[in-house]
Amino acid sequence: MSANKTPIFIAGATGYIDSSVLERLLKHPSASTFDIAALVRNADKAKILESKFGVKAVVGNHQELDKLESLAENAHVIFHTADADDEPAAKAILSGLKKRHAKLGDLPILIHTSGTGVLTDDAGAIIAADTEGYARTHIIFPSTIYAIAEGALFNAGVSNPHSIQIPLLTKAALDRNRSRVVGKGKPRWPNVHIHDVADLYIIARAIGDALVTLGIAQDPELTTFTVPELIKYFTSEVWGYYSGTNSRARADRGRALGWKLKYTTEDMLKSIRPEVEAWIKEQQA
C-alpha cells in the first residue's frame, strides 16, 4: 500500500450497489490516488478484479469477522454496501476503525448503506462511532433502487446487475403469466435509479403492462398475492408483506451535499420492460 495513496475498502465488489460505487471510484478523476481493496467471495472474480481493474481483492465473506476488521483497520475510507442487517459484520468494521484511530490518530470515514425500510435496521452503533469521535460515519438510506446496472464490472461478468424489488415481482409475474400485488396494492415507496444511488454513494402495474406488451399475459390488471404465493416468491410471508408496506423519505441531506437526481419515477417505470425482458432471457438460457 502506497503511503501517498488513500486506502479505500469496499466490503463487497460484486453486488448491485457496491459494484456501481466501485465503477465510480475507478472512473474518478483522482482514481490514481486511490488504493482500493475489496472483500470478494468468489476467487475467480477476485482474479478478474485484480488483473483487469487493479483492485486488491481479498477472498472471504462477512462471517470472517477478523478479516473484515483487519481490512477496515487498514483503510481510511470504507464503503459498507452489503447486508445492512448483518450486525456482527458492521461491528467488526467499527472495531477496525476504532483500532486505526487509536493507532494512527486517523479519523476514518465509514459510508454505510441501509435503506428506507429502517424508517428497520438498527444503526445505533454506527452513529455512536461518530459521536465517540473515532470515525466519521454517514448512513445512506436508498429506497426502491431500480434499473439494470451498467459498466465495465458488469460487462466483465464480475457483478450482479439486478436490484431486488422489481426483479422479485417480475419473476413472480413471469411464473404466473400475470402481475400481482400484496394486499390492495396501495403502498407508497420512494424510488431511486442505481446510477443516482452510486452518485450519492407503481412497480406492479408496469410489470403487468410489460407482460401484455411482450405477449406473456392477456390482462395487465392486478390480482393479490395469496399467502402461499408470498412464501413462494418472497421466501416468507413476512418478507412478502414487506412489499405491501409504506416507506416515505426525502433526500434533504443528500441534496444539501450537492447531490442531484438525474432520473425520475417516469424513468423507473420505463426501466421495468428491460428488466422483464432480461429475466425472460435468463429463464430461456
Residue pairs with C-beta under 8 A, 6 or more apart in sequence:
1 7
1 35
1 74
2 35
4 33
5 33
5 34
5 35
6 33
6 34
6 35
6 76
6 77
7 35
7 37
7 74
7 75
7 76
7 77
8 25
8 34
8 35
8 36
8 37
8 75
8 76
8 77
8 78
8 79
9 36
9 37
9 38
9 39
9 71
9 72
9 74
9 75
9 77
9 78
9 79
10 18
10 21
10 22
10 25
10 36
10 37
10 38
10 39
10 78
10 79
10 81
11 18
11 38
11 39
11 62
11 68
11 71
11 72
11 78
11 79
11 80
11 81
11 82
11 89
11 93
12 18
12 38
12 39
12 40
12 62
12 81
12 82
13 19
13 22
13 38
13 39
13 40
13 49
13 55
13 57
13 153
13 158
13 159
14 40
14 41
14 42
14 45
14 158
14 159
14 160
15 81
15 82
15 159
15 160
16 145
16 149
16 159
16 160
16 161
16 162
16 163
16 164
16 194
17 81
17 113
17 142
17 145
17 194
17 197
17 198
18 38
18 79
18 81
18 82
19 149
19 151
19 153
19 154
19 158
19 159
19 160
20 149
20 151
20 194
20 195
20 197
20 198
21 79
21 81
21 198
21 201
22 36
22 38
22 55
22 153
23 151
23 152
23 153
23 198
24 198
24 199
25 31
25 34
25 36
26 36
26 53
26 55
26 152
28 34
35 56
36 54
36 55
36 56
37 55
37 56
37 57
37 58
37 71
37 74
37 75
38 49
38 55
38 56
38 57
38 58
39 58
39 60
39 61
39 62
39 67
39 68
39 71
40 46
40 49
40 57
40 58
40 59
40 60
41 59
41 60
41 61
42 59
43 59
45 57
45 157
45 158
46 57
46 58
46 59
47 57
48 156
48 157
48 158
49 55
49 57
49 158
50 56
50 57
52 152
52 156
53 152
53 153
58 67
58 71
60 67
60 68
62 68
62 82
62 83
62 86
62 88
62 89
63 88
63 89
65 88
65 89
65 92
66 92
68 89
68 92
68 93
68 96
69 92
69 93
69 95
69 96
69 99
70 96
71 96
72 78
72 92
72 93
72 94
72 95
72 96
72 97
72 100
72 108
73 96
73 97
73 99
73 100
73 103
74 96
74 100
75 96
75 100
75 108
76 100
76 106
76 108
76 109
77 108
77 109
77 111
78 93
78 97
78 108
78 109
78 110
78 111
79 111
79 113
79 201
80 89
80 90
80 93
80 110
80 111
80 112
80 113
81 113
81 201
82 89
82 113
83 89
84 112
84 113
84 114
84 115
84 118
84 121
85 121
87 122
87 125
90 112
90 125
90 126
91 125
93 110
94 110
94 125
94 126
94 129
94 135
97 108
97 110
97 129
97 134
97 135
98 129
98 134
98 135
100 106
100 108
101 107
101 108
101 134
101 135
102 134
107 133
107 134
107 135
107 136
108 134
108 135
108 136
109 135
109 136
109 137
109 138
110 126
110 129
110 135
110 136
110 137
110 138
111 137
111 138
111 140
111 201
112 123
112 126
112 137
112 138
112 139
112 140
113 139
113 140
113 142
113 201
114 121
114 123
114 139
114 140
114 141
115 121
115 141
115 142
115 143
116 141
116 142
116 143
116 189
116 190
116 247
116 248
116 249
117 242
117 247
118 141
119 141
119 247
119 248
119 249
123 139
126 137
126 139
127 137
127 139
129 135
129 137
130 136
130 137
138 201
140 197
140 200
140 201
140 254
141 249
142 192
142 197
143 189
143 190
143 191
143 192
143 247
143 249
144 163
144 165
144 166
144 189
144 190
144 191
144 192
144 203
144 268
145 163
145 164
145 165
145 191
145 192
145 193
145 194
145 197
146 163
146 165
146 166
146 191
146 192
146 193
146 194
146 268
146 271
146 272
146 275
147 163
147 193
147 194
147 195
147 263
147 267
147 268
147 271
147 275
148 161
148 162
148 271
148 274
148 275
148 278
149 159
149 160
149 161
149 162
149 194
149 195
150 161
153 159
154 161
162 275
162 278
163 194
165 203
165 243
166 203
166 207
166 271
166 272
166 275
167 275
167 279
168 233
168 234
168 243
169 179
169 180
169 203
169 204
169 207
169 243
170 207
170 272
170 275
170 276
170 279
171 233
171 279
172 180
172 225
172 229
172 232
172 233
173 179
173 180
173 204
173 207
173 208
173 211
173 217
173 276
174 211
174 216
174 276
174 279
174 280
174 283
175 233
176 229
177 211
177 216
177 217
178 208
178 211
178 217
178 219
178 223
179 204
179 205
179 207
179 208
179 211
179 217
179 220
179 222
180 204
180 222
180 223
180 224
180 225
180 229
181 204
181 222
181 223
181 224
181 225
181 244
182 224
182 225
182 230
182 240
182 241
182 243
182 244
183 224
183 241
183 244
184 224
185 204
185 205
185 222
185 224
185 244
187 243
187 244
187 245
187 246
187 247
188 246
188 247
188 248
189 246
189 247
189 248
190 247
190 248
190 249
191 265
191 268
192 251
192 261
192 263
193 261
193 262
193 263
193 267
193 268
193 271
195 262
195 263
196 261
196 262
196 263
199 259
199 262
200 251
200 254
200 257
200 259
202 265
202 268
202 269
203 268
203 272
204 222
205 220
205 222
206 269
206 272
206 273
207 272
207 276
208 217
208 219
208 220
208 221
208 222
209 220
210 272
210 273
210 276
210 277
211 217
211 220
211 276
212 218
212 219
212 220
213 273
214 273
214 276
214 277
214 280
216 280
225 233
225 240
227 237
227 240
229 240
230 236
230 237
230 239
230 240
230 241
231 237
231 240
233 240
234 240
234 242
234 243
251 259
251 261
